[in-house]
Amino acid sequence: MENINTLIFGHKNPDTDSICSSIVHSILDKKNGLETKPVRLGKINKETQFVLNYLNLEAPELIEKVEEGQNVLLVDHNEFNQSVDGIEKANILGVTDHHKIANFQTSTPLYFTSKPYGCTATILFEEFKRLGHEIGRTEAILMLSAIISDTLLLKSATTTKHDEIALEELASLANINAQEYGLEMLKAGTSLDDLPVEELILDAKSFSKNGINFVIAQVNTVSYDDVLKRKVEIENAINKIIERDNLNIFVFAITDILNCNSKIIALGKDVNIVEKAFNVKLENNVAFLEGVTSRKKQLIPPIDACV
């Protein structure tokens, strides 16, 4: 690993926002006279690879753990259970995030920026503006890609006015049609046939409340049938995880990025909580959730409220 003192990374099982925001944060740091290194905590998905290929960029280096005292900056997450192994003993210098704050503490003060936006990159865009730094085409495309990904081209319930303003300005700076580019990028990430089922359900967030352990995984698609044709295989993989991790509930959300709805596969001994949370009846472990696209805003809170 290149000998740079401070590492920047997003969460495990990284998405486009985690990877792009790590790179952008490092670019911003350099403009501020700081040397930092973006890294990643997992495999690059197809959507993110589309962005990197478009810009002819190499993926950040993969790391699995950090040593005690390592200087780090976190983006797109703050919960230790979503972060790198060894994070509890790392020297966390700062956090830039748009999620809830939980399972997080440090022994020293730090810079902590958390805003209820649709995307971490939107926060970084505002930092560029606040500090008066020019936004180059590379970082503009990285940020707009992250915003498109996290907000599903501004259609997600998590979208804010800040995301809309950022995407419009970034598209202008990059001289790119955000709608055309965004659809191409999102569709690139929905080619799932050659993906092992274990990776299909890999984008998962785990939570625990009142003795109930639950996981919510999500995948984007343009066709429910393309995913559900592997339903038996998916359920077998989920059941293995439930048994291995002693889970009460595992929800796998299949989100239609074109029509902005989701179907869920819900398994576990306490799936009645899921039915109550969404006022639905699971049929063969499946339910349709109209207008639901956001795990953070529309999937987690109703389940959490019923636990």
N, C-alpha and C positions, 0 to 999 in steps of 0.2 A: 504494500500500500504506500502511495506517495506520502511523504512525511509532512503532512499539514496538521496543525494542532487541533483544529475544530472541525467536526463532522456534522453534516446536516442530513436528516432523513425523515421520511414519513413513516406511516405505520407498516406493520407486517402485511403480507399479501397486498402489495402496493397497487393503487389505482393511478389514473392519469394525473389527478391533482397531487398526490403524494410525490410522484416522480418529477413532474413539471415544476411544482412549487419548490422542491429541493434545489433544482438547477437554477431557477429564477432567484431564489434567496441568495445563492452563492454569487450570482451575477451582481445583485444589489450590494452584497457585502463588499465585493471588489470595488464598486463605485464609491463605497464608503471607506476604502483604504484597508479592508480586512481580507485576509486569505482564509477561505473556508473550502471544504470539499463535500460536494453532494454524494451520498451513497444510497443504497437501497437495501431493504430487508426481505426481499423476495423476488420471485420471477416477474419479468415484464409481461404484461398481458398484450393481446393483439391490438387493442385500441391504442395503448400507449406506444407500442412499437410502430404503429402507423405514424404517429406524431414524430417520433425520433427519426424514422426513415425520411419523412417529409423534409426535415431540417438537416438530414445527414449528420445526426449526432449519435455518439456512442451512449449506450446505457450507463448510468452510474455504476460504480463497483458494488458488488454484492458483499455484505458483511453479515455475520451471524451473531456476533456478540461484541461488546466493548469492554475494555479493561477498566478497573477501578481508577477514578480520577480523570478519565477521558473527557475532554471538552466536547459538548454536543449541543446542537440546536434542533429542536423538534418542529416539524411542520405537519399540519393536517391530522394531528392527534395529540393527546396529552396523557391518556390512561396508560399506566405502566404495563398492563396486561396486553396492550396492543403494540408495545414498543420492543426494542432490541433486548436481547438477553444481556443482563448486567446493568440495565438502565438505573436500577436503584442506587448503584454506587458510582455512577457517572457524574460529572460536573455539568449540570444542565444550565447553560448560559441564557437560554431564551426559548420561548414557545410562540409559534404563530399558528392559530387554529380557529376553526369555526364550529367545533362540536361542544357538547356539554363538558364540564370540568368534573372529573371523578378519578379516584384512585391515584392522586397526584400529590406529592409533597417533596420539598427540597430542604436541605439544611442551610442554604445560603440564598440571598435575594437573587432575583433574575428579572429579565425583561419578559413580560407575558402579555401577548396581544391576542385577545379572543373577541371575535365579533360574530353575531348571528347572521352571517351571510351564507349564500349558497355554495361558496367555494373559498378555499384558502387563498387562491391566486388573486381573488378580488381584493383581499386585504393587502397583498403585496403590491398590486397595482396602485392602490391608494398611498402606499409607502413611497413608491417611485415619485408620485405626484407631490406628496408632502415634502420630500427632500429635494425636489427640483431636478431630479435626474432624467436624462433623456432615455426613452424606451426604444431600444433597437428592435429590428424586425424579428430576430430570433426570440428574444424574451416576450415580445408581443404575441407571437404565435404560440409559444409555450403557455402563456397565461390564458389566452382565449381558448386554447384546447382544453385546459383544465376546467374553465368555466362551462364550456359546452358539455363536457363529460359529466360534471357534478350536477348541472341543472337540466340536463337533457335538452339542450338548445333553448333554455329559458322556459321550458314547459313544466319543470318539476315544482312541487309545492314549496321547495326550499328557496326558490328564486326570489331575490330582493331587487329593489330599484338600483342598489349599488352594483349588482351583477349585470343588470341591463346596461347601465351607463358604461361600465368597464368594457363589456364585450363590444359595444358599438365603437368606442374610441380605439380599442385594440385592433379591431378589424380594419378601421380606417388607417391606423399607423402601419399595419402589415400589408395594406392594399390587398385584402382578401375578402371574398364573399363568405361571410360566416355561416350562412345557411347551407350553401353548397358544400363547403369544406366540412362543416359540422356533420351533415348527414353521411358524407363519405367516411368520416372518422368513426362515427358511432356504428355504422354498418360493418366497418372493418373489425370491430370488437365483438360482433354477434355471430361470427362464423365459429360454431361450437362443435361441429361433427367430429373433428379430429382431437378434441380435448378429452383427456381421461376424466372419468366421472369424479374422481377425487379432486381434480383441479376445477371442475365445473362448480363444485360447491365450496371452493376454497375461500372465496371472498366473504368471510363470516365475521360477525361481531358477537362476542360472548358477554353475558351479563348474569348477575346473581342478585336475588332479592328475596328476603323472607324464606330462605332455604330453598328457593326455586332457581335452578340453573337452566338458562335457556340461551340458545344460539339463533341468530338470524343471518342467513346467507342470502345473497342476491346475485342474479345474473341478468344482463340485458339481452334482448332478442328482438327480432322483427317477426317472429313466428312462434307462438306457444307450442305448436305441434312439433317443431324441430327439437325442442327440449323434452316435451312430454313423451315422445316416442321412446325415450330412454328411462321412463318413470320407474320401472322395476329395478333397474340398475342403480338409479339415483336413490331410491328408498333403501336398498340394501346397504349402500355406502353410508347413508345417514344413520341407519340403525346401528351400524358398527361404531360410529362416532358417539351415539347416545350411550351405548354400553361402555365404551372405553372411558368416556369423560363423565359418566354418571349424570347425564342431562335429563331434565324433566320435559323439555320442549326443544324441538329443532324445527325452525321454519325456513323453508327455502322459497324465496320469492323470485318468480320469473316475470320480469318487467318488459312489457311491450313498449319500446321507445318511440314508436310511431303514433300509437293511439293513447299512450299514457295511462295504461291500466296494468294490473298485475294479477297473476294466478299464483297461489301459494300451495306448496306441499307441506303439511304440518304433521309431524310425528312425535311420539313421546307419551308418557303416561298422563300428562296434564294438558293435553291438547284442548280440553274443554275451556281452558283460559283463552286460547286463541279464538275459539268460537264466540265466547263472550266479548272479547275485545273488539271484534269486528262485526258482531251481530250477524254471523253467518253459520251455516251448517256445512261441515266438511263432508263431502261425498267422495268416497274412495280416497280419503286423505287430502282432497283438493278443494279449494274454494277460490272464487273470483272476487277480486277487490277492485271495484270501479274507481278510477281516478287516483289510485295509489301508485306512486312511483318512488317516493323517498323513504328509505329505511330510517334515516335519522328523525324525520318529522312525522311520518305517517305509519310506520310499522312498529318501531320501538315504543313510542309513548303510550299507545293504547294497550299494548301487552303489559308494559311496566305498570300501568295504572290498575290492571286487573290482578296482578300478582299479590 
